[in-house]
Amino acid sequence: MDALQDWTGQVAPALGVDPGLLAATADDVLDMVREVAHGVARPAAPLTAYLVGLAAGRAAAGGGDPEVAVRDALAQVEALLRERGPGAG
């Protein structure tokens, strides 16, 4: 995980993302990516992470708490995964 931490430690500030937000949500995002990759399709995982980021950014830009925005977006994805059911790829 050192390479991951080094990389995200560079990327977050370069993109203007609070490292605290990354620390608070990274594990949940990685869990979601794994679930999407295995439950939907591997290429869907990074695209879903991108969409979660867009949705969370939109909500935060509207005045919402960024961490809550990420968690809300992740909850929406989790609900969609539950609707698909196991092995529905």
C-alpha atoms as one frame of an Amber mdcrd trajectory, in Angstrom:
protein
   0.000   0.000   0.000   2.988   2.348   0.205   2.877   3.023  -3.537  -0.873
   3.697  -3.291  -0.422   6.075  -0.357   2.490   7.824  -2.055   0.496   8.224
  -5.277  -2.721   9.447  -3.657  -0.652  11.704  -1.400   0.575  13.424  -4.565
  -2.630  13.341  -6.595  -5.061  14.617  -3.944  -3.342  17.962  -3.369  -2.541
  18.336  -7.067  -6.286  18.085  -7.765  -7.265  20.287  -4.834  -8.767  17.414
  -2.835  -8.508  17.529   0.939  -6.247  14.646   2.038  -8.504  14.234   5.075
 -11.469  13.518   2.813  -9.410  10.931   0.968  -8.343   9.303   4.238 -11.945
   9.208   5.473 -13.414   7.630   2.339 -10.651   5.740   0.485 -11.348   2.335
   2.028 -15.047   2.590   1.221 -14.319   3.656  -2.360 -11.887   0.758  -2.796
 -14.501  -1.653  -1.425 -17.067  -0.309  -3.887 -14.634  -0.623  -6.788 -13.919
  -4.245  -5.862 -17.625  -5.069  -5.628 -18.373  -3.465  -8.991 -15.387  -5.139
 -10.661 -16.482  -8.572  -9.452 -20.248  -8.085  -9.549 -20.670  -6.140 -12.785
 -17.554  -5.964 -14.957 -13.976  -4.909 -14.411 -14.177  -1.866 -16.715 -17.259
  -0.699 -14.791 -15.202  -0.248 -11.618 -13.100   2.809 -12.556 -16.009   4.364
 -14.433 -18.251   3.931 -11.396 -15.592   5.501  -9.175 -15.442   8.407 -11.610
 -19.231   8.780 -11.499 -19.198   8.665  -7.689 -16.625  11.464  -7.743 -18.695
  13.548 -10.143 -21.854  13.075  -8.083 -20.066  13.840  -4.822 -18.391  16.903
  -6.330 -21.708  18.199  -7.625 -23.310  17.760  -4.201 -20.371  19.379  -2.416
 -20.388  22.294  -4.895 -24.013  22.855  -3.912 -22.932  23.400  -0.315 -23.039
  19.855   0.985 -20.391  18.271   3.166 -17.905  16.524   0.837 -17.597  13.394
   2.987 -21.366  13.052   3.240 -21.594  13.561  -0.527 -19.130  10.712  -1.162
 -20.917   8.426   1.278 -24.306   9.227  -0.267 -22.986   8.434  -3.753 -21.460
   5.185  -2.498 -24.770   4.248  -0.877 -26.535   4.730  -4.212 -24.059   2.397
  -5.914 -24.421  -0.170  -3.136 -28.202  -0.077  -3.557 -27.841  -0.685  -7.291
 -25.502  -3.611  -6.627 -28.018  -5.140  -4.192 -30.773  -4.790  -6.796 -28.627
  -6.672  -9.307 -28.181  -9.532  -6.888 -25.217 -11.899  -6.614 -23.624 -13.022
  -9.844 -25.655 -10.660 -12.029 -22.860  -9.607 -14.314
